[in-house]
């Protein structure tokens, strides 16, 4: 259980947009949480369990949302609908999103244990994805790829996908920073930037890559399995309320 007050947003936000693959935008908000260190500490005490098959780690769903977290999710939904979606290219526009779901995730799978589908970039089953990086140590950012015509390899190269190859060209990167929220298009092939000695040592358990997921989607008349799209605390609605940016 996480103390709801820890989801209070910092009054000193650093907000900007950056282009990634083919000019698609990423929203970046630095210094996001007011109590980020406490939030990290409490998040690591949650009960983490198996994630969907593509994720190389474990997930801890939040079973409920208090007043502070609920307010945060509503505000973020409003920002995404009013300030982020209009920046998408006309050919890739999507309608207003109506639901935000959040939980926490850690990456701790040794590169030699990755399945075939985990060794290539992926797309998310939600159109827009948010991520809060919660490591002081360098645990990597997020890499974006473009599908290429070079798919000659029958089996992907071993290890996490961090370079061009196996039918994907590396075209963009979000740099990691502690307490940084990023919002990006989940429909672009991407991968966590998982590299370094930590992922092959005990550090992947003692100091894992910890992120908070915020999944933005259009409410499904027949909801998908939580194991596929996140089973954490959720809010729905039209995205009203105050915002950080307006």
C-alpha positions as CSV (number, residue, x, y, z in Angstrom):
1,X,0.0,0.0,0.0
2,X,1.4,3.4,-1.0
3,X,0.6,6.5,1.0
4,X,-1.7,8.5,-1.2
5,X,0.0,11.8,-0.3
6,X,3.1,10.6,-2.1
7,X,1.4,11.1,-5.5
8,X,1.4,14.9,-4.9
9,X,2.9,16.7,-7.9
10,X,5.9,19.1,-7.4
11,X,5.3,22.8,-7.7
12,X,8.5,23.1,-9.7
13,X,7.9,21.2,-12.9
14,X,10.1,21.3,-16.0
15,X,7.9,20.8,-19.0
16,X,8.8,20.5,-22.7
17,X,8.1,18.5,-25.8
18,X,10.7,16.7,-27.9
19,X,10.3,15.0,-31.3
20,X,11.2,11.3,-31.7
21,X,10.7,8.9,-34.5
22,X,9.5,10.6,-37.7
23,X,8.7,13.8,-35.8
24,X,6.2,12.2,-33.4
25,X,6.1,14.1,-30.1
26,X,7.1,13.1,-26.6
27,X,5.9,15.1,-23.6
28,X,8.6,15.3,-20.9
29,X,7.9,16.6,-17.3
30,X,10.9,16.7,-15.0
31,X,10.8,17.0,-11.2
32,X,7.4,15.4,-11.4
33,X,6.6,14.2,-7.9
34,X,7.2,16.2,-4.7
35,X,8.1,13.1,-2.7
36,X,9.7,11.0,-5.3
37,X,12.2,9.2,-3.1
38,X,9.6,8.2,-0.6
39,X,7.4,7.0,-3.5
40,X,10.2,4.9,-4.8
41,X,10.8,3.3,-1.4
42,X,7.2,2.5,-0.8
43,X,6.7,1.2,-4.4
44,X,9.5,-1.3,-4.0
45,X,7.6,-2.8,-1.0
46,X,4.6,-3.7,-3.2
47,X,3.8,-7.2,-4.1
48,X,5.2,-7.6,-7.7
49,X,4.0,-10.5,-9.8
50,X,4.2,-11.8,-13.3
51,X,3.6,-9.3,-16.1
52,X,2.2,-10.0,-19.5
53,X,4.4,-12.2,-21.6
54,X,6.2,-9.4,-23.5
55,X,7.4,-7.6,-20.4
56,X,10.9,-8.6,-19.1
57,X,10.1,-8.2,-15.4
58,X,7.3,-8.0,-12.9
59,X,4.3,-5.7,-12.2
60,X,2.6,-4.4,-9.0
61,X,-0.9,-3.3,-9.7
62,X,-2.4,-0.6,-7.5
63,X,-5.7,-2.0,-6.3
64,X,-7.3,1.4,-5.5
65,X,-6.7,5.1,-6.0
66,X,-6.9,7.7,-3.2
67,X,-8.0,11.3,-3.7
68,X,-4.5,12.5,-4.6
69,X,-3.8,9.8,-7.2
70,X,-7.3,10.1,-8.7
71,X,-6.8,13.8,-9.1
72,X,-3.5,13.3,-10.7
73,X,-4.8,10.8,-13.2
74,X,-7.7,13.1,-14.2
75,X,-5.2,16.0,-14.7
76,X,-2.9,13.9,-16.8
77,X,-5.8,12.7,-18.9
78,X,-6.8,16.3,-19.6
79,X,-3.2,17.2,-20.6
80,X,-2.9,14.3,-23.0
81,X,-6.3,15.1,-24.6
82,X,-5.8,18.9,-24.9
83,X,-2.1,19.4,-25.3
84,X,-0.5,16.1,-26.5
85,X,-3.0,14.5,-29.0
86,X,-3.3,17.6,-31.2
87,X,0.5,17.5,-31.7
88,X,0.3,14.1,-33.4
89,X,0.6,14.2,-37.3
90,X,-2.8,14.4,-39.0
91,X,-2.4,10.9,-40.4
92,X,-1.9,9.5,-36.9
93,X,-4.5,11.4,-34.9
94,X,-6.6,9.5,-32.5
95,X,-9.8,10.4,-30.6
96,X,-10.0,11.6,-27.1
97,X,-8.8,9.1,-24.5
98,X,-11.2,8.4,-21.6
99,X,-9.3,6.1,-19.2
100,X,-6.0,6.2,-17.3
101,X,-4.6,3.1,-15.6
102,X,-1.5,3.1,-13.4
103,X,0.8,0.5,-11.7
104,X,4.5,0.0,-11.0
105,X,6.9,-2.3,-12.9
106,X,10.5,-3.5,-12.5
107,X,12.8,-5.0,-15.1
108,X,14.9,-7.9,-13.7
109,X,15.1,-10.5,-16.4
110,X,18.6,-11.6,-17.3
111,X,19.4,-11.0,-21.0
112,X,20.1,-14.7,-21.5
113,X,16.5,-15.6,-20.3
114,X,14.7,-13.4,-22.8
115,X,12.2,-15.0,-25.1
116,X,12.3,-14.3,-28.8
117,X,9.5,-11.7,-28.6
118,X,11.4,-9.9,-25.9
119,X,14.5,-9.5,-28.0
120,X,12.8,-7.2,-30.6
121,X,11.0,-3.8,-30.1
122,X,7.3,-3.9,-29.4
123,X,4.2,-1.8,-29.6
124,X,1.7,-1.3,-26.8
125,X,-1.9,-2.4,-26.8
126,X,-2.8,1.2,-25.7
127,X,-2.3,4.2,-28.1
128,X,-0.6,6.5,-25.6
129,X,1.7,5.5,-22.8
130,X,3.2,7.3,-19.8
131,X,6.2,6.4,-17.8
132,X,7.8,7.8,-14.7
133,X,11.5,6.9,-14.3
134,X,12.2,6.2,-10.6
135,X,15.9,5.4,-10.5
136,X,18.8,7.6,-9.4
137,X,21.2,5.1,-10.9
138,X,21.4,4.9,-14.7
139,X,18.9,2.2,-15.7
140,X,18.3,3.4,-19.2
141,X,15.6,5.4,-21.0
142,X,13.3,4.4,-23.8
143,X,14.4,3.7,-27.4
144,X,12.2,4.1,-30.5
145,X,12.5,2.2,-33.8
146,X,11.2,2.2,-37.4
147,X,10.5,-1.1,-39.1
148,X,13.0,-1.7,-42.0
149,X,13.2,-4.1,-44.9
150,X,16.1,-6.0,-43.3
151,X,14.4,-8.9,-41.7
152,X,16.8,-11.6,-42.9
153,X,17.6,-13.0,-39.5
154,X,15.3,-15.9,-38.6
155,X,16.1,-15.5,-34.9
156,X,16.6,-12.1,-33.2
157,X,20.1,-11.3,-31.8
158,X,20.5,-12.2,-28.1
159,X,19.9,-9.7,-25.4
160,X,17.7,-6.6,-25.1
161,X,17.2,-4.6,-28.3
162,X,19.4,-1.5,-28.0
163,X,20.6,-1.0,-31.6
164,X,19.4,-1.2,-35.2
165,X,18.9,-4.8,-36.5
166,X,16.5,-7.7,-36.9
167,X,14.3,-5.6,-39.1
168,X,14.2,-2.4,-37.0
169,X,16.1,0.9,-37.3
170,X,16.9,2.8,-34.1
171,X,15.5,6.3,-34.7
172,X,14.9,8.0,-31.3
173,X,15.6,7.9,-27.6
174,X,14.2,9.4,-24.4
175,X,17.0,10.0,-21.9
176,X,16.3,8.7,-18.4
177,X,16.2,11.0,-15.4
178,X,15.0,10.3,-11.9
179,X,11.5,11.6,-11.3
180,X,10.9,12.3,-15.0
181,X,7.4,11.6,-16.5
182,X,7.4,10.9,-20.3
183,X,4.3,10.5,-22.5
184,X,4.8,8.9,-25.9
185,X,2.9,7.1,-28.7
186,X,2.6,3.4,-27.8
187,X,2.0,2.5,-31.4
188,X,5.6,3.3,-32.4
189,X,7.9,0.2,-32.0
190,X,10.0,0.8,-28.8
191,X,12.0,-0.9,-26.1
192,X,13.4,0.0,-22.7
193,X,17.1,0.9,-22.9
194,X,18.3,-2.1,-20.9
195,X,22.1,-2.3,-20.9
196,X,25.0,-2.4,-18.6
197,X,26.4,-4.7,-15.9
198,X,23.4,-4.2,-13.6
199,X,21.1,-6.3,-15.6
200,X,23.5,-9.3,-15.5
201,X,24.3,-9.0,-11.8
202,X,22.4,-9.1,-8.5
203,X,21.8,-5.4,-8.9
204,X,18.8,-6.3,-11.1
205,X,17.2,-7.5,-7.9
206,X,18.7,-5.2,-5.2
207,X,18.3,-2.0,-7.3
208,X,16.0,-2.8,-10.2
209,X,14.8,-0.5,-12.9
210,X,11.6,0.8,-11.4
211,X,9.0,2.7,-13.4
212,X,5.4,3.8,-12.9
213,X,3.2,3.0,-15.9
214,X,0.4,5.3,-16.8
215,X,-1.7,3.8,-19.6
216,X,-4.0,6.0,-21.5
217,X,-6.7,4.4,-23.6
218,X,-10.3,4.6,-24.9
219,X,-12.6,2.7,-22.5
220,X,-13.3,-0.8,-23.9
221,X,-17.0,-1.9,-23.9
222,X,-15.5,-5.3,-23.1
223,X,-12.4,-4.6,-21.0
224,X,-9.2,-6.5,-21.8
225,X,-7.5,-8.8,-19.4
226,X,-5.6,-6.8,-16.8
227,X,-2.6,-9.0,-17.5
228,X,-2.4,-7.5,-21.0
229,X,-3.1,-3.9,-20.4
230,X,-2.3,-3.2,-16.7
231,X,-4.6,-4.0,-13.8
232,X,-3.8,-1.1,-11.6
233,X,-5.7,1.9,-10.2
234,X,-7.9,3.5,-12.9
235,X,-10.0,6.5,-13.6
236,X,-12.3,7.2,-16.5
237,X,-13.9,10.4,-17.8
238,X,-13.4,13.1,-20.3
239,X,-10.2,14.5,-18.9
240,X,-11.5,17.6,-17.2
241,X,-10.0,19.5,-14.3
242,X,-7.0,21.7,-13.8
243,X,-3.7,21.0,-15.6
244,X,-0.1,21.7,-15.1
245,X,0.4,23.2,-18.5
246,X,-2.5,25.6,-19.2
